[in-house]
């Protein structure tokens, strides 16, 4: 029965996608998302793929196409062929011809990008959630770039291979040590007896009744949530681990709390404030089903700008709490970036460097997206952002040459940035005009000679949205 139902589903999906492809005049119209993951116990590998698109009635669709068990190698050509052949077998569809964009929705960026590049006719794009998590990974010190160098031993005079950290703004060992302590404190409350006693203390002292968070190493964005919950529970932890007359556990249970020094709590407060906007975006904003691409560009720009401000809103560790206190209304204090601790400044600079490298919106594709939205078409220049290395004209600049903030750019780099903005806007506008030409040619090509029809210039170019025409909307006039 299940096989029969699945066969009906495949026929329906095949007919639907073929119909939409024909309505789009055989022009690529969908986003193809592909992913690789393992089962809960890591015994089975799974390859998945789905299609996202807007149909001719302006309805948004997400259709899961394949979920295939595969324990073979992760070689890019093999995976790409596996997905294409499986879709062809089930739906009789050529996914290569239909895919306008390919999205790598997986944690292994290197392998997924190799797979995406093999869909030659589509535009490769990164999963926003993955990119945000990468920025957080580097910012909080969970990930570093390393390189191999050869050093000569002064005694033996032999060259020895050694790895060193080459992450922009240097390594961040302080953060790694802090996260080990914070995880140990939260994981301490893993038994019902300890959880119940913590709840009794919270209720007796009128503190917020919040459980601890057991955070996994790979769930990067939840690190900020773990920091936030730990800070809120600080008074409860103080009461829980204060000396008691009764016999303590065989292991000194208070050590998981006392190991966190005042410097550790200060760094936790600063790291939470620095990464908060990106973490909230990764956990919620980028995952909303109704999120529009142009809106996502705007909120990412806002999150990136928060790192370039003059001050941060940091939680007060000893701030007044009640049973109604939560992450939103916990008292905060404003601290300038210049007043952060040395470790806090390192976290801010590492996060800022990754945001400028990975989340800048200065691409022709983003210009196209912004031009198509009437709400953002007049603010394209303001919404584009460049990394400092790009503004300096060197995208491979070493960490020592990276500038800390955009405010320190020289007049020469500022002029270069303005020139780059104009060039990207021009490329994005040309991309839009090209899309209009292709669609117009496909619409008016003869049915007998569709493939060989000569391109026909569109007569409606004056309706194409432009940053210089204030009353132009794509496809019509106000």
Secondary structure, 3 states (H helix, E strand, C coil): CHHHHHHHHHHHHHHHHHHHHHHCCCCCCEEEEEEEEECCCCCCEEEEEEEEEECCCCCEEEEEEEEEECCCCCCHHHHHHHHHHHHHHHHCCCHHHHEEEEEECCCCHHHHHHHHHCCCCCEEEECHHHHHHHHHHHHCCCCCCEEEEEEECCCCCCEEEEEEECCCCCCCHHHHHHHHHHHHHHHHCCCHHHHHHHHHHHHHCCCCCCCCCCCCCCCCCHHHHHHHHHHHCHHHHHHHCCCCCCCCCCCCCCHHHHCCCHHHHHHHHHHHHHHHHHHHHHHCHHHCCCCCHHHHHHHHHHHHHHHHCCEEEEECCCCCCCCCCCCCCCCEEEEEHHHCCHHHHHHHHHHHHHHHHHCCCCCHHHHHHHHHCCCCHHHHHHHCCCCHHHHCCCCCCCHHHCCCCHHHCCHHHHHHHHHHHHHHHHHHHHHHHHHHHHHHHHHHCCHHHCCCCCCCCCCCHHHCCCCCCCCEECCEEC
